[in-house]
Amino acid sequence: MRRFIIWLLIFTAATLCVDIAVGQFYDYLFTRSTLRINGVEHALLDADEDVVVLGNSAGSTHFDAGSLERQLGVRCTNAATSGSSLQFNLVALKGLLARHRPKAVILALNPHNFCRKGLGRSTINFYSYYGRSSEAFDSVLAELYPRRYYFLRSNLVRIDRNIVRHFAYKTGAITYPYEKGFEPIPHPRRHPSPTYNPHQYIPLPECRAHMEEFARLCHEAGVKLIVALTPHTFITADYSHITSMLHDIASRYEFIVWDDSLHPSFNSDMNLFFDEDHLNIDGARKYTDTVALRLRTIIA
């Protein structure tokens, strides 16, 4: 029994040492890297651009920040995070505004984001690092995921898919362009068809509260806010409650709503889509051009 306890203590001490060593090596990599693992990390730590895109994959895969920058003549970055929620982006906005006031913030989401609680899917995949980037994320993690919180804080679990993504881009394993947080999606082997979705989307009270706080923070900071619902193939879904909520909040906090969910230039051409709610690289570039045209007058 005594021998077992000794080995258990040695194993625990060794695990802690490895954990600390991994964490220090991880920090060494990131303090010397010019490439942020994800746009939101850039937003929290060192963003100083004029236009910042937040949101989930509707933002990260649809807004070519480099193209916007060249067309508009202002500095842009894409800080959207695939799989994230409205609450996640509210926390990211707080971290951004604490150190920088951009001219405009584009919040790009899918309508279902207003019907879901929490920070988003796959918490272990990205919160293990983001919890170390912002005190605001720490507090939300501790509140929403108390049983996972200390595990997520471990250095060991910080080696996740974002690390793999980082080295994939560095080594050229991913050949599609990655510029200023833009994560384009290639063409699929088979393009999707129009999707008949009879679902009616009703916003949750918590999501309405998060949206109101998001809008209020931008309004008080003098930051122009655009909320964009990006193109998809769901031609019969009922988003009227979502858009009505957004326009109601916009009337009080003076932000702009782009409801592009059924944009005719995209909804009529399935060759621009990768799947039901993501444009492929050609669709994203075309959509970015429509964004640039509208954004030019907003930030002039």
Phi and psi restraints in degrees (value plus and minus 20) as a CYANA .aco file:
   2 ARG   PHI     -82.7   -42.7
   2 ARG   PSI     -61.2   -21.2
   3 ARG   PHI     -84.4   -44.4
   3 ARG   PSI     -59.1   -19.1
   4 PHE   PHI     -81.8   -41.8
   4 PHE   PSI     -63.8   -23.8
   5 ILE   PHI     -83.3   -43.3
   5 ILE   PSI     -61.1   -21.1
   6 ILE   PHI     -81.9   -41.9
   6 ILE   PSI     -67.0   -27.0
   7 TRP   PHI     -84.2   -44.2
   7 TRP   PSI     -55.3   -15.3
   8 LEU   PHI     -84.9   -44.9
   8 LEU   PSI     -61.6   -21.6
   9 LEU   PHI     -85.5   -45.5
   9 LEU   PSI     -61.1   -21.1
  10 ILE   PHI     -83.8   -43.8
  10 ILE   PSI     -63.2   -23.2
  11 PHE   PHI     -82.8   -42.8
  11 PHE   PSI     -62.7   -22.7
  12 THR   PHI     -83.7   -43.7
  12 THR   PSI     -64.6   -24.6
  13 ALA   PHI     -84.3   -44.3
  13 ALA   PSI     -60.7   -20.7
  14 ALA   PHI     -85.7   -45.7
  14 ALA   PSI     -60.0   -20.0
  15 THR   PHI     -82.8   -42.8
  15 THR   PSI     -62.9   -22.9
  16 LEU   PHI     -84.7   -44.7
  16 LEU   PSI     -59.5   -19.5
  17 CYS   PHI     -84.1   -44.1
  17 CYS   PSI     -63.4   -23.4
  18 VAL   PHI     -84.3   -44.3
  18 VAL   PSI     -61.3   -21.3
  19 ASP   PHI     -79.1   -39.1
  19 ASP   PSI     -65.9   -25.9
  20 ILE   PHI     -85.6   -45.6
  20 ILE   PSI     -62.6   -22.6
  21 ALA   PHI     -83.0   -43.0
  21 ALA   PSI     -63.1   -23.1
  22 VAL   PHI     -82.5   -42.5
  22 VAL   PSI     -63.9   -23.9
  23 GLY   PHI     -81.9   -41.9
  23 GLY   PSI     -61.9   -21.9
  24 GLN   PHI     -86.2   -46.2
  24 GLN   PSI     -60.0   -20.0
  25 PHE   PHI     -86.0   -46.0
  25 PHE   PSI     -60.3   -20.3
  26 TYR   PHI     -79.5   -39.5
  26 TYR   PSI     -67.7   -27.7
  27 ASP   PHI     -84.3   -44.3
  27 ASP   PSI     -57.4   -17.4
  28 TYR   PHI     -79.0   -39.0
  28 TYR   PSI     -63.5   -23.5
  29 LEU   PHI     -82.5   -42.5
  29 LEU   PSI     -65.0   -25.0
  30 PHE   PHI     -99.8   -59.8
  30 PHE   PSI     -48.1    -8.1
  31 THR   PHI     -93.2   -53.2
  31 THR   PSI     -36.7     3.3
  32 ARG   PHI    -129.8   -89.8
  32 ARG   PSI     -19.5    20.5
  33 SER   PHI    -117.6   -77.6
  33 SER   PSI     118.3   158.3
  34 THR   PHI    -107.4   -67.4
  34 THR   PSI     -30.2     9.8
  35 LEU   PHI    -120.5   -80.5
  35 LEU   PSI      99.0   139.0
  36 ARG   PHI     -98.8   -58.8
  36 ARG   PSI     122.7   162.7
  37 ILE   PHI     -81.5   -41.5
  37 ILE   PSI     -55.9   -15.9
  38 ASN   PHI    -168.4  -128.4
  38 ASN   PSI     134.2   174.2
  39 GLY   PHI     -78.2   -38.2
  39 GLY   PSI     -54.5   -14.5
  40 VAL   PHI     -87.9   -47.9
  40 VAL   PSI     -49.9    -9.9
  41 GLU   PHI     -83.2   -43.2
  41 GLU   PSI     -61.7   -21.7
  42 HIS   PHI     -82.0   -42.0
  42 HIS   PSI     -62.6   -22.6
  43 ALA   PHI     -82.1   -42.1
  43 ALA   PSI     -59.4   -19.4
  44 LEU   PHI     -94.5   -54.5
  44 LEU   PSI     -51.2   -11.2
  45 LEU   PHI    -125.0   -85.0
  45 LEU   PSI     -60.6   -20.6
  46 ASP   PHI    -171.6  -131.6
  46 ASP   PSI      -3.7    36.3
  47 ALA   PHI     -85.5   -45.5
  47 ALA   PSI     116.3   156.3
  48 ASP   PHI    -160.2  -120.2
  48 ASP   PSI       0.7    40.7
  49 GLU   PHI     -96.6   -56.6
  49 GLU   PSI     142.9   182.9
  50 ASP   PHI     -98.1   -58.1
  50 ASP   PSI     -53.5   -13.5
  51 VAL   PHI    -144.1  -104.1
  51 VAL   PSI     107.0   147.0
  52 VAL   PHI    -143.0  -103.0
  52 VAL   PSI     107.4   147.4
  53 VAL   PHI    -117.1   -77.1
  53 VAL   PSI     105.8   145.8
  54 LEU   PHI    -136.2   -96.2
  54 LEU   PSI     151.7   191.7
  55 GLY   PHI     111.3   151.3
  55 GLY   PSI    -187.7  -147.7
  56 ASN   PHI    -119.4   -79.4
  56 ASN   PSI    -169.0  -129.0
  57 SER   PHI     -84.3   -44.3
  57 SER   PSI     -39.3     0.7
  58 ALA   PHI     -82.2   -42.2
  58 ALA   PSI     -45.7    -5.7
  59 GLY   PHI    -113.6   -73.6
  59 GLY   PSI     -68.5   -28.5
  60 SER   PHI     -84.4   -44.4
  60 SER   PSI     -50.3   -10.3
  61 THR   PHI    -122.1   -82.1
  61 THR   PSI     -25.8    14.2
  62 HIS   PHI    -134.0   -94.0
  62 HIS   PSI     -34.3     5.7
  63 PHE   PHI    -136.7   -96.7
  63 PHE   PSI      86.5   126.5
  64 ASP   PHI    -103.2   -63.2
  64 ASP   PSI      75.0   115.0
  65 ALA   PHI     -82.8   -42.8
  65 ALA   PSI     -54.6   -14.6
  66 GLY   PHI     -83.5   -43.5
  66 GLY   PSI     -61.4   -21.4
  67 SER   PHI     -86.6   -46.6
  67 SER   PSI     -62.3   -22.3
  68 LEU   PHI     -79.2   -39.2
  68 LEU   PSI     -61.8   -21.8
  69 GLU   PHI     -81.3   -41.3
  69 GLU   PSI     -64.4   -24.4
  70 ARG   PHI     -90.0   -50.0
  70 ARG   PSI     -56.1   -16.1
  71 GLN   PHI     -97.0   -57.0
  71 GLN   PSI     -53.1   -13.1
  72 LEU   PHI    -119.0   -79.0
  72 LEU   PSI     -39.1     0.9
  73 GLY   PHI      54.2    94.2
  73 GLY   PSI       0.0    40.0
  74 VAL   PHI    -146.7  -106.7
  74 VAL   PSI     138.9   178.9
  75 ARG   PHI     -99.9   -59.9
  75 ARG   PSI     112.9   152.9
  76 CYS   PHI    -152.4  -112.4
  76 CYS   PSI     133.4   173.4
  77 THR   PHI    -166.6  -126.6
  77 THR   PSI     129.6   169.6
  78 ASN   PHI    -124.8   -84.8
  78 ASN   PSI      89.7   129.7
  79 ALA   PHI    -130.2   -90.2
  79 ALA   PSI       0.6    40.6
  80 ALA   PHI     -95.5   -55.5
  80 ALA   PSI     131.5   171.5
  81 THR   PHI    -146.7  -106.7
  81 THR   PSI      97.9   137.9
  82 SER   PHI     -77.1   -37.1
  82 SER   PSI     116.8   156.8
  83 GLY   PHI      62.5   102.5
  83 GLY   PSI     -20.1    19.9
  84 SER   PHI    -104.1   -64.1
  84 SER   PSI     148.7   188.7
  85 SER   PHI    -134.0   -94.0
  85 SER   PSI     158.5   198.5
  86 LEU   PHI     -83.1   -43.1
  86 LEU   PSI     -62.0   -22.0
  87 GLN   PHI     -84.7   -44.7
  87 GLN   PSI     -60.1   -20.1
  88 PHE   PHI     -75.7   -35.7
  88 PHE   PSI     -66.1   -26.1
  89 ASN   PHI     -92.7   -52.7
  89 ASN   PSI     -47.4    -7.4
  90 LEU   PHI     -84.0   -44.0
  90 LEU   PSI     -63.2   -23.2
  91 VAL   PHI     -84.8   -44.8
  91 VAL   PSI     -61.7   -21.7
  92 ALA   PHI     -82.1   -42.1
  92 ALA   PSI     -60.1   -20.1
  93 LEU   PHI     -81.6   -41.6
  93 LEU   PSI     -63.1   -23.1
  94 LYS   PHI     -80.1   -40.1
  94 LYS   PSI     -62.3   -22.3
  95 GLY   PHI     -85.6   -45.6
  95 GLY   PSI     -58.2   -18.2
  96 LEU   PHI     -85.7   -45.7
  96 LEU   PSI     -69.5   -29.5
  97 LEU   PHI     -88.4   -48.4
  97 LEU   PSI     -40.4    -0.4
  98 ALA   PHI     -87.2   -47.2
  98 ALA   PSI     -40.9    -0.9
  99 ARG   PHI    -151.2  -111.2
  99 ARG   PSI     -27.2    12.8
 100 HIS   PHI    -178.2  -138.2
 100 HIS   PSI     123.3   163.3
 101 ARG   PHI    -138.2   -98.2
 101 ARG   PSI      75.2   115.2
 102 PRO   PHI     -90.2   -50.2
 102 PRO   PSI     146.5   186.5
 103 LYS   PHI     -91.0   -51.0
 103 LYS   PSI     -57.1   -17.1
 104 ALA   PHI    -167.3  -127.3
 104 ALA   PSI     126.3   166.3
 105 VAL   PHI    -142.7  -102.7
 105 VAL   PSI     108.0   148.0
 106 ILE   PHI    -123.9   -83.9
 106 ILE   PSI     100.7   140.7
 107 LEU   PHI    -122.8   -82.8
 107 LEU   PSI      87.5   127.5
 108 ALA   PHI    -126.3   -86.3
 108 ALA   PSI      98.5   138.5
 109 LEU   PHI    -160.2  -120.2
 109 LEU   PSI     147.5   187.5
 110 ASN   PHI    -114.7   -74.7
 110 ASN   PSI     133.4   173.4
 111 PRO   PHI     -75.6   -35.6
 111 PRO   PSI     -52.4   -12.4
 112 HIS   PHI     -87.5   -47.5
 112 HIS   PSI     -35.4     4.6
 113 ASN   PHI     -84.5   -44.5
 113 ASN   PSI     -41.4    -1.4
 114 PHE   PHI    -108.9   -68.9
 114 PHE   PSI     -14.3    25.7
 115 CYS   PHI    -142.2  -102.2
 115 CYS   PSI      -7.3    32.7
 116 ARG   PHI    -152.0  -112.0
 116 ARG   PSI     122.6   162.6
 117 LYS   PHI    -112.1   -72.1
 117 LYS   PSI     150.9   190.9
 118 GLY   PHI      66.8   106.8
 118 GLY   PSI    -193.8  -153.8
 119 LEU   PHI    -108.6   -68.6
 119 LEU   PSI     -35.7     4.3
 120 GLY   PHI     112.3   152.3
 120 GLY   PSI    -195.5  -155.5
 121 ARG   PHI    -104.8   -64.8
 121 ARG   PSI     147.4   187.4
 122 SER   PHI      32.5    72.5
 122 SER   PSI      34.2    74.2
 123 THR   PHI     -77.5   -37.5
 123 THR   PSI     -59.4   -19.4
 124 ILE   PHI     -84.1   -44.1
 124 ILE   PSI     -48.5    -8.5
 125 ASN   PHI     -90.5   -50.5
 125 ASN   PSI     -54.2   -14.2
 126 PHE   PHI    -144.8  -104.8
 126 PHE   PSI     -37.3     2.7
 127 TYR   PHI     -98.3   -58.3
 127 TYR   PSI     -37.4     2.6
 128 SER   PHI     -81.9   -41.9
 128 SER   PSI     -46.5    -6.5
 129 TYR   PHI    -117.1   -77.1
 129 TYR   PSI     -63.5   -23.5
 130 TYR   PHI     -82.7   -42.7
 130 TYR   PSI     -47.2    -7.2
 131 GLY   PHI     -81.9   -41.9
 131 GLY   PSI     -40.2    -0.2
 132 ARG   PHI    -114.9   -74.9
 132 ARG   PSI     -26.9    13.1
 133 SER   PHI    -113.1   -73.1
 133 SER   PSI     -39.1     0.9
 134 SER   PHI    -173.5  -133.5
 134 SER   PSI     112.4   152.4
 135 GLU   PHI     -83.1   -43.1
 135 GLU   PSI     -51.1   -11.1
 136 ALA   PHI     -83.6   -43.6
 136 ALA   PSI     -61.4   -21.4
 137 PHE   PHI     -85.2   -45.2
 137 PHE   PSI     -59.3   -19.3
 138 ASP   PHI     -76.8   -36.8
 138 ASP   PSI     -68.0   -28.0
 139 SER   PHI     -86.3   -46.3
 139 SER   PSI     -59.1   -19.1
 140 VAL   PHI     -88.8   -48.8
 140 VAL   PSI     -60.6   -20.6
 141 LEU   PHI     -80.0   -40.0
 141 LEU   PSI     -65.7   -25.7
 142 ALA   PHI     -83.5   -43.5
 142 ALA   PSI     -53.6   -13.6
 143 GLU   PHI     -96.6   -56.6
 143 GLU   PSI     -64.8   -24.8
 144 LEU   PHI    -105.6   -65.6
 144 LEU   PSI     -52.7   -12.7
 145 TYR   PHI    -150.6  -110.6
 145 TYR   PSI      39.7    79.7
 146 PRO   PHI     -80.4   -40.4
 146 PRO   PSI     -54.4   -14.4
 147 ARG   PHI     -93.9   -53.9
 147 ARG   PSI     -47.8    -7.8
 148 ARG   PHI    -111.3   -71.3
 148 ARG   PSI     -35.3     4.7
 149 TYR   PHI     -75.6   -35.6
 149 TYR   PSI     -71.7   -31.7
 150 TYR   PHI     -90.6   -50.6
 150 TYR   PSI     -52.2   -12.2
 151 PHE   PHI     -85.7   -45.7
 151 PHE   PSI     -62.5   -22.5
 152 LEU   PHI     -85.1   -45.1
 152 LEU   PSI     -45.8    -5.8
 153 ARG   PHI     -97.6   -57.6
 153 ARG   PSI     -32.1     7.9
 154 SER   PHI     -82.7   -42.7
 154 SER   PSI     121.8   161.8
 155 ASN   PHI     -83.7   -43.7
 155 ASN   PSI     -54.8   -14.8
 156 LEU   PHI     -82.6   -42.6
 156 LEU   PSI     -60.4   -20.4
 157 VAL   PHI    -100.3   -60.3
 157 VAL   PSI     -20.2    19.8
 158 ARG   PHI     -94.5   -54.5
 158 ARG   PSI     -33.9     6.1
 159 ILE   PHI    -105.4   -65.4
 159 ILE   PSI      71.4   111.4
 160 ASP   PHI    -147.5  -107.5
 160 ASP   PSI    -181.8  -141.8
 161 ARG   PHI     -85.5   -45.5
 161 ARG   PSI     -43.5    -3.5
 162 ASN   PHI     -88.4   -48.4
 162 ASN   PSI     -53.4   -13.4
 163 ILE   PHI     -85.8   -45.8
 163 ILE   PSI     -64.9   -24.9
 164 VAL   PHI     -79.0   -39.0
 164 VAL   PSI     -62.7   -22.7
 165 ARG   PHI     -82.3   -42.3
 165 ARG   PSI     -61.8   -21.8
 166 HIS   PHI     -78.0   -38.0
 166 HIS   PSI     -71.8   -31.8
 167 PHE   PHI     -90.9   -50.9
 167 PHE   PSI     -48.3    -8.3
 168 ALA   PHI     -83.7   -43.7
 168 ALA   PSI     -62.8   -22.8
 169 TYR   PHI     -88.7   -48.7
 169 TYR   PSI     -60.2   -20.2
 170 LYS   PHI     -84.3   -44.3
 170 LYS   PSI     -56.8   -16.8
 171 THR   PHI    -113.9   -73.9
 171 THR   PSI     -21.3    18.7
 172 GLY   PHI      62.0   102.0
 172 GLY   PSI      -9.9    30.1
 173 ALA   PHI     -84.8   -44.8
 173 ALA   PSI     -48.5    -8.5
 174 ILE   PHI    -124.1   -84.1
 174 ILE   PSI      97.7   137.7
 175 THR   PHI    -116.1   -76.1
 175 THR   PSI     -32.0     8.0
 176 TYR   PHI     -96.1   -56.1
 176 TYR   PSI     129.4   169.4
 177 PRO   PHI     -83.6   -43.6
 177 PRO   PSI     123.6   163.6
 178 TYR   PHI    -153.9  -113.9
 178 TYR   PSI      84.2   124.2
 179 GLU   PHI    -153.5  -113.5
 179 GLU   PSI     103.0   143.0
 180 LYS   PHI      34.2    74.2
 180 LYS   PSI      21.8    61.8
 181 GLY   PHI      67.5   107.5
 181 GLY   PSI     -28.2    11.8
 182 PHE   PHI     -91.8   -51.8
 182 PHE   PSI     108.3   148.3
 183 GLU   PHI    -141.1  -101.1
 183 GLU   PSI      58.4    98.4
 184 PRO   PHI     -86.8   -46.8
 184 PRO   PSI     131.2   171.2
 185 ILE   PHI    -128.0   -88.0
 185 ILE   PSI     115.3   155.3
 186 PRO   PHI     -90.0   -50.0
 186 PRO   PSI     156.1   196.1
 187 HIS   PHI     -91.4   -51.4
 187 HIS   PSI     119.5   159.5
 188 PRO   PHI     -98.0   -58.0
 188 PRO   PSI     146.1   186.1
 189 ARG   PHI     -85.6   -45.6
 189 ARG   PSI     -51.1   -11.1
 190 ARG   PHI    -159.7  -119.7
 190 ARG   PSI     103.9   143.9
 191 HIS   PHI     -92.8   -52.8
 191 HIS   PSI     128.8   168.8
 192 PRO   PHI     -91.0   -51.0
 192 PRO   PSI     147.6   187.6
 193 SER   PHI    -130.8   -90.8
 193 SER   PSI     142.1   182.1
 194 PRO   PHI     -74.0   -34.0
 194 PRO   PSI     114.9   154.9
 195 THR   PHI    -127.3   -87.3
 195 THR   PSI     108.3   148.3
 196 TYR   PHI    -115.2   -75.2
 196 TYR   PSI      84.0   124.0
 197 ASN   PHI    -137.1   -97.1
 197 ASN   PSI      89.7   129.7
 198 PRO   PHI    -102.7   -62.7
 198 PRO   PSI     -16.9    23.1
 199 HIS   PHI     -86.9   -46.9
 199 HIS   PSI     122.5   162.5
 200 GLN   PHI    -126.6   -86.6
 200 GLN   PSI     103.4   143.4
 201 TYR   PHI    -114.6   -74.6
 201 TYR   PSI     100.7   140.7
 202 ILE   PHI    -134.0   -94.0
 202 ILE   PSI     101.2   141.2
 203 PRO   PHI     -88.1   -48.1
 203 PRO   PSI     121.0   161.0
 204 LEU   PHI     -96.7   -56.7
 204 LEU   PSI     128.1   168.1
 205 PRO   PHI     -76.4   -36.4
 205 PRO   PSI     -57.6   -17.6
 206 GLU   PHI     -83.6   -43.6
 206 GLU   PSI     -59.1   -19.1
 207 CYS   PHI     -90.2   -50.2
 207 CYS   PSI     -56.9   -16.9
 208 ARG   PHI     -82.3   -42.3
 208 ARG   PSI     -61.5   -21.5
 209 ALA   PHI     -83.2   -43.2
 209 ALA   PSI     -61.4   -21.4
 210 HIS   PHI     -84.6   -44.6
 210 HIS   PSI     -60.6   -20.6
 211 MET   PHI     -86.4   -46.4
 211 MET   PSI     -59.6   -19.6
 212 GLU   PHI     -84.5   -44.5
 212 GLU   PSI     -61.0   -21.0
 213 GLU   PHI     -86.5   -46.5
 213 GLU   PSI     -60.5   -20.5
 214 PHE   PHI     -78.7   -38.7
 214 PHE   PSI     -68.5   -28.5
 215 ALA   PHI     -85.2   -45.2
 215 ALA   PSI     -61.0   -21.0
 216 ARG   PHI     -83.5   -43.5
 216 ARG   PSI     -63.0   -23.0
 217 LEU   PHI     -82.1   -42.1
 217 LEU   PSI     -63.4   -23.4
 218 CYS   PHI     -84.9   -44.9
 218 CYS   PSI     -62.4   -22.4
 219 HIS   PHI     -82.0   -42.0
 219 HIS   PSI     -66.1   -26.1
 220 GLU   PHI     -87.8   -47.8
 220 GLU   PSI     -49.1    -9.1
 221 ALA   PHI    -106.6   -66.6
 221 ALA   PSI     -24.0    16.0
 222 GLY   PHI      53.2    93.2
 222 GLY   PSI       5.9    45.9
 223 VAL   PHI    -120.5   -80.5
 223 VAL   PSI     107.7   147.7
 224 LYS   PHI     -93.5   -53.5
 224 LYS   PSI     107.4   147.4
 225 LEU   PHI    -130.1   -90.1
 225 LEU   PSI     113.0   153.0
 226 ILE   PHI    -142.9  -102.9
 226 ILE   PSI     104.6   144.6
 227 VAL   PHI    -122.1   -82.1
 227 VAL   PSI     100.3   140.3
 228 ALA   PHI    -134.9   -94.9
 228 ALA   PSI     104.5   144.5
 229 LEU   PHI    -118.3   -78.3
 229 LEU   PSI      90.8   130.8
 230 THR   PHI    -101.0   -61.0
 230 THR   PSI     144.8   184.8
 231 PRO   PHI     -82.2   -42.2
 231 PRO   PSI     128.0   168.0
 232 HIS   PHI    -171.2  -131.2
 232 HIS   PSI     158.9   198.9
 233 THR   PHI    -121.5   -81.5
 233 THR   PSI     -16.6    23.4
 234 PHE   PHI     -98.8   -58.8
 234 PHE   PSI      76.3   116.3
 235 ILE   PHI    -107.3   -67.3
 235 ILE   PSI     -27.9    12.1
 236 THR   PHI    -143.2  -103.2
 236 THR   PSI     -18.1    21.9
 237 ALA   PHI     -87.2   -47.2
 237 ALA   PSI     128.2   168.2
 238 ASP   PHI    -121.1   -81.1
 238 ASP   PSI      85.0   125.0
 239 TYR   PHI    -125.4   -85.4
 239 TYR   PSI      -7.5    32.5
 240 SER   PHI     -79.1   -39.1
 240 SER   PSI     -55.8   -15.8
 241 HIS   PHI     -88.7   -48.7
 241 HIS   PSI     -54.0   -14.0
 242 ILE   PHI     -88.4   -48.4
 242 ILE   PSI     -70.9   -30.9
 243 THR   PHI     -86.2   -46.2
 243 THR   PSI     -55.1   -15.1
 244 SER   PHI     -83.8   -43.8
 244 SER   PSI     -63.1   -23.1
 245 MET   PHI     -81.0   -41.0
 245 MET   PSI     -65.1   -25.1
 246 LEU   PHI     -83.3   -43.3
 246 LEU   PSI     -63.8   -23.8
 247 HIS   PHI     -87.3   -47.3
 247 HIS   PSI     -53.7   -13.7
 248 ASP   PHI     -84.5   -44.5
 248 ASP   PSI     -66.4   -26.4
 249 ILE   PHI     -88.1   -48.1
 249 ILE   PSI     -57.1   -17.1
 250 ALA   PHI     -83.9   -43.9
 250 ALA   PSI     -52.0   -12.0
 251 SER   PHI     -86.3   -46.3
 251 SER   PSI     -43.1    -3.1
 252 ARG   PHI    -116.7   -76.7
 252 ARG   PSI     -49.2    -9.2
 253 TYR   PHI    -135.8   -95.8
 253 TYR   PSI     -11.0    29.0
 254 GLU   PHI      34.7    74.7
 254 GLU   PSI      33.7    73.7
 255 PHE   PHI    -136.7   -96.7
 255 PHE   PSI     151.9   191.9
 256 ILE   PHI    -127.3   -87.3
 256 ILE   PSI     119.2   159.2
 257 VAL   PHI    -133.4   -93.4
 257 VAL   PSI     101.3   141.3
 258 TRP   PHI    -124.5   -84.5
 258 TRP   PSI      84.2   124.2
 259 ASP   PHI    -113.2   -73.2
 259 ASP   PSI      68.5   108.5
 260 ASP   PHI    -119.7   -79.7
 260 ASP   PSI      -5.8    34.2
 261 SER   PHI     -78.1   -38.1
 261 SER   PSI     -54.1   -14.1
 262 LEU   PHI    -141.8  -101.8
 262 LEU   PSI      21.1    61.1
 263 HIS   PHI     -79.1   -39.1
 263 HIS   PSI     100.8   140.8
 264 PRO   PHI     -80.3   -40.3
 264 PRO   PSI     -50.1   -10.1
 265 SER   PHI     -87.3   -47.3
 265 SER   PSI     -40.4    -0.4
 266 PHE   PHI    -130.4   -90.4
 266 PHE   PSI     -62.6   -22.6
 267 ASN   PHI     -83.0   -43.0
 267 ASN   PSI     -40.9    -0.9
 268 SER   PHI    -112.3   -72.3
 268 SER   PSI     -22.7    17.3
 269 ASP   PHI    -153.0  -113.0
 269 ASP   PSI      74.7   114.7
 270 MET   PHI     -89.3   -49.3
 270 MET   PSI     -33.0     7.0
 271 ASN   PHI     -90.3   -50.3
 271 ASN   PSI     -31.3     8.7
 272 LEU   PHI    -109.4   -69.4
 272 LEU   PSI     -26.2    13.8
 273 PHE   PHI    -123.5   -83.5
 273 PHE   PSI     131.4   171.4
 274 PHE   PHI    -113.4   -73.4
 274 PHE   PSI     -65.5   -25.5
 275 ASP   PHI    -166.0  -126.0
 275 ASP   PSI    -180.4  -140.4
 276 GLU   PHI     -82.5   -42.5
 276 GLU   PSI     -54.1   -14.1
 277 ASP   PHI    -154.0  -114.0
 277 ASP   PSI       4.9    44.9
 278 HIS   PHI    -153.2  -113.2
 278 HIS   PSI     108.9   148.9
 279 LEU   PHI     -96.8   -56.8
 279 LEU   PSI     128.1   168.1
 280 ASN   PHI    -100.4   -60.4
 280 ASN   PSI    -195.8  -155.8
 281 ILE   PHI     -80.8   -40.8
 281 ILE   PSI     -57.4   -17.4
 282 ASP   PHI     -90.0   -50.0
 282 ASP   PSI     -61.1   -21.1
 283 GLY   PHI     -83.7   -43.7
 283 GLY   PSI     -59.6   -19.6
 284 ALA   PHI     -84.7   -44.7
 284 ALA   PSI     -60.8   -20.8
 285 ARG   PHI     -87.1   -47.1
 285 ARG   PSI     -59.0   -19.0
 286 LYS   PHI     -86.0   -46.0
 286 LYS   PSI     -61.4   -21.4
 287 TYR   PHI     -85.0   -45.0
 287 TYR   PSI     -59.5   -19.5
 288 THR   PHI     -78.5   -38.5
 288 THR   PSI     -57.6   -17.6
 289 ASP   PHI     -82.8   -42.8
 289 ASP   PSI     -59.6   -19.6
 290 THR   PHI     -88.1   -48.1
 290 THR   PSI     -54.2   -14.2
 291 VAL   PHI     -85.3   -45.3
 291 VAL   PSI     -65.0   -25.0
 292 ALA   PHI     -79.8   -39.8
 292 ALA   PSI     -61.4   -21.4
 293 LEU   PHI     -80.7   -40.7
 293 LEU   PSI     -63.1   -23.1
 294 ARG   PHI     -96.4   -56.4
 294 ARG   PSI     -56.4   -16.4
 295 LEU   PHI     -92.1   -52.1
 295 LEU   PSI     -45.4    -5.4
 296 ARG   PHI     -77.8   -37.8
 296 ARG   PSI     -62.3   -22.3
 297 THR   PHI     -97.1   -57.1
 297 THR   PSI     -45.1    -5.1
 298 ILE   PHI     -94.9   -54.9
 298 ILE   PSI     -60.9   -20.9
 299 ILE   PHI    -119.0   -79.0
 299 ILE   PSI     -13.6    26.4
